[in-house]
Amino acid sequence: MEQIAAHAGVSKATMYDNFESKSGLTRELLDRFGIGLLGRFVKGISDPVDAQQIVRGGIEIFVRAIERDPAIYRFILATNGPQALLDEAGPPVTVMVQTMLRASGADPSAAEYLSYMVLGGVFATADRWATHHTEPRATFVDHLTNFVWSGLSATGIDRSKGPVDLAELAATLAEALEA
């Protein structure tokens, strides 16, 4: 907490006045990080998009956030591990996968497992990319999107079914966030 306080330009006592512990600070950062990502995602899907565009948009927003502020991402991972990110992102991503599976006429019962598999892969791969930057962000996002989309389309999600019903998606996301 001392290093964090020094970096923020406040006293350690001020940090503890606002956060009961390092994990309290991490929880707040995780909430803000997650809400910020979700807000950018919702803004980005105001026009009709198909399932693959939703996947690409989500990956693009996440990778940009890591690129823009890697210190927050690293702090969350170092303090709580990747499970905290999975717990935060899992429910809304599960809702999106369920919505895409239903729209394609596929069985949505495996949506939760699919979502956590996708998220685990995206988080691990994005962490590696953020550390090594072996290729430009756009190329990385293309590769990651193609890989994730291949897996999701193998489950029955069909891009050719047209745009995802954004009203249904927004309603189910709102429900998931309130839970």
Secondary structure per residue as TSV (DSSP state, phi and psi in degrees):
chain	resnum	aa	ss	phi	psi
A	1	M	-	360.0	-30.4
A	2	E	H	-59.7	-47.6
A	3	Q	H	-64.2	-40.0
A	4	I	H	-64.7	-45.1
A	5	A	H	-60.6	-44.9
A	6	A	H	-61.7	-43.4
A	7	H	H	-64.0	-36.2
A	8	A	H	-81.2	-11.9
A	9	G	T	77.7	28.7
A	10	V	S	-129.4	169.3
A	11	S	-	-80.3	161.0
A	12	K	H	-62.1	-36.6
A	13	A	H	-61.9	-40.0
A	14	T	H	-63.4	-39.5
A	15	M	H	-59.8	-45.6
A	16	Y	H	-73.6	-21.4
A	17	D	H	-67.2	-30.9
A	18	N	H	-99.6	-25.2
A	19	F	-	-137.7	127.7
A	20	E	S	-66.8	-22.4
A	21	S	S	-165.1	177.5
A	22	K	H	-61.6	-37.8
A	23	S	H	-69.4	-31.6
A	24	G	H	-65.0	-41.1
A	25	L	H	-64.1	-43.2
A	26	T	H	-61.4	-43.4
A	27	R	H	-58.9	-44.3
A	28	E	H	-64.0	-44.5
A	29	L	H	-61.8	-42.6
A	30	L	H	-63.0	-43.9
A	31	D	H	-60.9	-46.8
A	32	R	H	-67.0	-41.0
A	33	F	H	-60.8	-47.9
A	34	G	H	-65.9	-45.1
A	35	I	H	-64.1	-40.2
A	36	G	H	-62.8	-43.4
A	37	L	H	-63.4	-45.3
A	38	L	H	-64.2	-40.5
A	39	G	H	-61.1	-44.2
A	40	R	H	-65.8	-36.0
A	41	F	H	-65.4	-48.0
A	42	V	H	-61.9	-41.8
A	43	K	H	-58.8	-39.3
A	44	G	H	-76.0	-11.5
A	45	I	T	-114.6	33.8
A	46	S	S	-72.4	-24.5
A	47	D	S	-93.8	154.2
A	48	P	-	-57.9	132.0
A	49	V	-	-136.3	154.8
A	50	D	-	-91.2	175.5
A	51	A	H	-59.7	-40.9
A	52	Q	H	-66.6	-36.0
A	53	Q	H	-66.6	-34.0
A	54	I	H	-64.6	-44.6
A	55	V	H	-60.6	-49.3
A	56	R	H	-61.1	-43.8
A	57	G	H	-60.9	-43.1
A	58	G	H	-63.3	-44.2
A	59	I	H	-65.0	-44.4
A	60	E	H	-58.8	-46.8
A	61	I	H	-63.5	-43.3
A	62	F	H	-63.7	-46.9
A	63	V	H	-65.8	-39.6
A	64	R	H	-61.3	-40.7
A	65	A	H	-63.1	-41.9
A	66	I	H	-65.7	-42.3
A	67	E	H	-64.8	-39.9
A	68	R	H	-69.9	-40.2
A	69	D	-	-141.9	71.9
A	70	P	H	-64.2	-24.5
A	71	A	H	-64.6	-41.0
A	72	I	H	-65.3	-45.6
A	73	Y	H	-59.5	-46.6
A	74	R	H	-64.8	-39.3
A	75	F	H	-63.0	-45.1
A	76	I	H	-60.2	-46.2
A	77	L	H	-64.4	-43.1
A	78	A	H	-67.9	-33.8
A	79	T	H	-83.9	-44.3
A	80	N	H	-117.4	-8.2
A	81	G	-	78.2	173.9
A	82	P	H	-66.8	-20.6
A	83	Q	H	-61.1	-34.1
A	84	A	H	-62.3	-42.0
A	85	L	H	-66.0	-41.0
A	86	L	H	-62.3	-43.4
A	87	D	H	-62.9	-35.3
A	88	E	H	-76.0	-44.9
A	89	A	H	-87.9	-23.7
A	90	G	H	-56.2	-52.7
A	91	P	H	-60.2	-49.4
A	92	P	H	-66.4	-35.1
A	93	V	H	-67.8	-37.8
A	94	T	H	-59.5	-43.3
A	95	V	H	-61.1	-42.3
A	96	M	H	-63.9	-43.3
A	97	V	H	-65.2	-41.3
A	98	Q	H	-58.8	-45.3
A	99	T	H	-61.2	-43.6
A	100	M	H	-67.9	-38.7
A	101	L	H	-64.9	-45.9
A	102	R	H	-60.6	-44.2
A	103	A	H	-61.3	-27.6
A	104	S	T	-91.6	-0.5
A	105	G	T	76.0	18.6
A	106	A	-	-98.9	161.4
A	107	D	-	-71.2	119.8
A	108	P	G	-84.9	4.2
A	109	S	G	-64.5	-25.4
A	110	A	G	-95.0	8.9
A	111	A	H	-56.8	-40.5
A	112	E	H	-63.6	-46.5
A	113	Y	H	-65.4	-41.6
A	114	L	H	-60.4	-43.4
A	115	S	H	-61.4	-45.0
A	116	Y	H	-70.3	-32.6
A	117	M	H	-64.9	-46.9
A	118	V	H	-62.0	-49.2
A	119	L	H	-60.9	-43.6
A	120	G	H	-58.6	-44.3
A	121	G	H	-65.7	-43.5
A	122	V	H	-64.7	-45.7
A	123	F	H	-62.9	-46.6
A	124	A	H	-64.2	-43.3
A	125	T	H	-70.5	-39.9
A	126	A	H	-65.9	-37.0
A	127	D	H	-62.3	-43.9
A	128	R	H	-61.5	-46.2
A	129	W	H	-62.7	-43.0
A	130	A	H	-62.4	-30.5
A	131	T	H	-79.2	-36.7
A	132	H	H	-111.4	-21.5
A	133	H	-	39.9	56.0
A	134	T	-	-77.0	-12.7
A	135	E	S	-149.8	161.6
A	136	P	-	-61.3	154.1
A	137	R	H	-54.2	-45.7
A	138	A	H	-60.1	-40.5
A	139	T	H	-67.7	-43.4
A	140	F	H	-60.2	-46.3
A	141	V	H	-61.5	-40.4
A	142	D	H	-59.5	-49.3
A	143	H	H	-61.4	-46.7
A	144	L	H	-66.2	-42.0
A	145	T	H	-61.3	-45.6
A	146	N	H	-60.9	-40.7
A	147	F	H	-66.2	-49.7
A	148	V	H	-63.6	-44.2
A	149	W	H	-62.4	-38.6
A	150	S	H	-57.1	-44.4
A	151	G	H	-66.5	-45.3
A	152	L	H	-66.9	-39.7
A	153	S	H	-68.1	-27.4
A	154	A	H	-67.6	-18.7
A	155	T	T	-87.5	-6.0
A	156	G	T	116.0	-4.6
A	157	I	-	-70.8	126.8
A	158	D	-	-118.5	115.2
A	159	R	G	-64.5	-31.2
A	160	S	G	-73.0	-5.3
A	161	K	G	-72.9	-2.3
A	162	G	-	90.8	-166.5
A	163	P	S	-62.6	146.2
A	164	V	-	-75.4	141.5
A	165	D	-	-67.9	99.8
A	166	L	H	-68.5	-30.2
A	167	A	H	-65.0	-44.6
A	168	E	H	-64.0	-43.5
A	169	L	H	-61.1	-46.2
A	170	A	H	-62.2	-42.7
A	171	A	H	-64.1	-43.7
A	172	T	H	-72.9	-32.3
A	173	L	H	-64.9	-43.1
A	174	A	H	-60.7	-41.8
A	175	E	H	-62.1	-44.5
A	176	A	H	-63.9	-37.2
A	177	L	H	-73.1	-29.5
A	178	E	H	-75.8	-25.1
A	179	A	-	-70.7	360.0
